[in-house]
Amino acid sequence: MITLSRLIPDCPMPLPELTISGLKLDSRKIASGDAFIAVPGAATDGREYIDSAIAAGASVVLADMDEWTRGELDGVPLIGIPNLASEISHIAGRFFQQPDSQLRLIGVTGTNGKTTVSHLVAQLWQQLEPSAAVLGTLGSGVLPNLLPETNTTPDAVTVQQRLASFAAEGAKNAAMEVSSHALVQGRVEALHFDTLIATNLTRDHLDYHGSMAEYIAAKARLFSDFPARVRILNADDGVVAAWGTADDYWYSLNRQKIGQKNTLVASEIQYTHAGTSMVLHWQDQQISVLSPLLGDFNVANLLAALLSPLTSGFSLTFAAALVPQLQSVAGRMETFSAEGKPLVLVDYAHTPDALEQVLVAARRHCSGTLWCVFGCGGDRDRGKRPQMGEVAARLADHAVVTDDNPRTEAPEAIIQDIISGMPSGSVYTALPGRAEAVRQTIAKAQQNDVVVCAGKGHETYQIIGTKVQDYDERAWVAEILGGGQ
């Protein structure tokens, strides 16, 4: 609980003496004593629900307005605040007593790898300084207990609330994914990060941002507008590398960077069914490790995560000893196998670059035919559909084009958009109905083959029309293989 004057100390006019018991952005969730924060959103304008919030028991309304104002509606104070959307993170931070100050907060951004890197960072710190928490696509909580989240980075109030709960549960470290939407919408505006990590930048979310330039600018904000003790960047990604300075920390799979200042490099990388072996090079030291993760992009993800403890004073030997205990992340190059059956990889890859990385990685572990089952989401960026078709046709031996989340588009139309990017002579099958496409592909594949099921990953649903239907690809694959994993 907090007084209204402490909640918004910058208000230039006297405020009523009120004690606030909660913050809500959704009028349907208002409880007596809450402050209702009314701002325009992407789909609805919260200011249209002020009456509903007051009827539900809101003790004060904070509304987005062009200038500071103070009024009253049905006996409830209404405070107008300019640029309120960008202030919500600060307001929530004060309400929850600045929880970021009680945590080593590690922010991870990029197109691909955010989820894996944040989970690996949390797993490493869980072994070093229990307890550690994570906040992102797969949910939030102190490891290993995660609760689902609707968005990669929740709204500004929820972010501060989650961080406060982590601190209350005794977490010392928290790794969180920071999405481009969150940066544009001010969801992390008041946070103080100890460490920032950037993975890579490729095409994604252009339906929201409009252009690659706007998308890159959104991501870059984390490194231009948020000071941090440590900044970790992928030296092998040209866009990300341009954000760095001589004082930053880097990771690379390029042998030529061995010995460069503040750079962790992996060399002599070898891929086996047991995982990936490599030699790590850091500040005139080198050590061999075996990671349980598959694929070269997961080598990069591992390097990014390892730099978190390395830049906090832990030695390479100490950090490397933790690597074999790391676990793969649900729906990220997750392996399923059974005797006499193909190896099946379930991955969330839903962008051209992510699909390319997954197929290149899968090829390294495949001695037979490489199959790829995938689709593209409806009512989203159409431009990437032919690009993903081209990637699948080029890198897989047999592409099976099916549904993802078709939403209100006809699945057949989405499939045709994908196929339009495939060169003449490509080997593919068009098969609407994702569950059946996965089943048929696994049934056709041989023991030495690898089947990549891309796009759904950890998700447990499909959106068909306007309805959300149960579909857990990981459980479905395990069932097809007879429960093997």
Steps between C-alpha positions, in 0.01 A plus 500: 500500500613853427362851526395675181752780557786247520368310200517807272745739671548708184140618497514885498175539695380389844364147516234355730622290791426155369663162558522283191478123544560390140561607140285377212505559125191286445173634641366143526767421760440799726462435872397753764785740572681453168626773273374458144757600239317605183715521186444444128603149392556324169146359491299705751520830686499451877346843545174362361474274807542760774133477600527121528811527715333746735193279524728209594652694792801691365611760754675720240536517124828591332421590138713591203443866412684776316591679823483459877143535623304420814129431501238274644252252356219355712696600809820326387813709433609503135860605439603583144866418427680588173677212322363260760594188302869580543448572871324175596826313555619774739167509684497122538862503612413734783195294595702176518794670679750493212550122481771528234728648766480169690601284203782455253272570203617363164312615189519300176388630162534388138289326237604144580651346811340723765316215667791256496756757617281628783433145622867403476598814692247417771617137515862611540420744780273241663811286542721790608277707728164331556234606436457636148189602309399540137235710325409446137333295229485176699365669812630658818617381838788387714651189343372242442143616567367713216152642450382583147507854364292645216784706349876455473536816709181569703347843552688754712302432818534124470876523436555688826262267682686192375837645600362579846381141538842369394670712765245396763571134421870555558628520144829681463508496120232538235535460124227650286424516131451854370290510184488774240133558586595551865765756410266698274215489751707594807440178692856498642556876508590530870713187534867512595683211336825363633571317173370531143538228236431530126479183289426590136269703276307354208154552351210470744189690613491726194120486518542709817812708435444560128863478390830341596636844583225557756539148640877544541451843658259348753748231603791745506324706769603244761864584430463874438253599773568257786836526680639171630812381680560231235401492132541171309472495120523246218812596306386281207182700434566822307198693631557405864875555478439860388343574840821416687792698636856415600385451859238237419523120513469281194447139395586335171538173310773655287848363579657824381357674805688277746706725725303815429414717801194396701403232245387144575560275199407139425718295266545136395124451512384139451141378480386165639170344604606564860536872441773738385863507605720807467802685633431827681753786482485787751774739618799278414324191636346209315301198610305219328131451582214276389165677478177296494352751253485434125602733217745781439249770591475336841878531527448874454217500755723316747782753455261789559375340821846407629615861474255593775694321778835563327445878511399473865831359621465124450786320326473320168581169670227552757236609246588227250451231765131599512439442128427124509219562753315741270167382361345567161207739497152370424424525130846628410684229301335255737573139404257207492609149406403134527666178390467443127342846448639823356642773723236774531592857589228738619595865469324835522670631183246725327719745309711437188827542691389278789386228261831516316696469822294203615532314170874564476538371855277197436702409189810460714322228698338325201646206306178434303219718363429837662127576516350835598137545605403867530248772418451873551255695715190657350420872535871569541800605289431346155841602369685233694291211364680454165830562678432210735396287205832571330695415816319169549537401133871580504598339828260208553486189281120496525286793617150439632304825487206509739319727747644706780242734653285578194271731697244653263688425178438191290777247575524411131571863411779523757648176372497634143682816616770277651528278193537808276848547643615147417710461183370281219575134565494530879393190689204587716158382614212738571292355780251714695421376850813523710450201732444268206795651309729430797365146538537412132850644476630308802337182364679541164840588647764231551717424804797707379282796400438819694157666506491868595160623618539878488284788614299379800771409748375535856152621401206287605241638261410588143296805404258396228253769400443691821511192723793372704517122472712260705810382316822410682752397235750373753241268656372397156848407374568301819171317452578418137839363603341290772588731788872505426710810555 
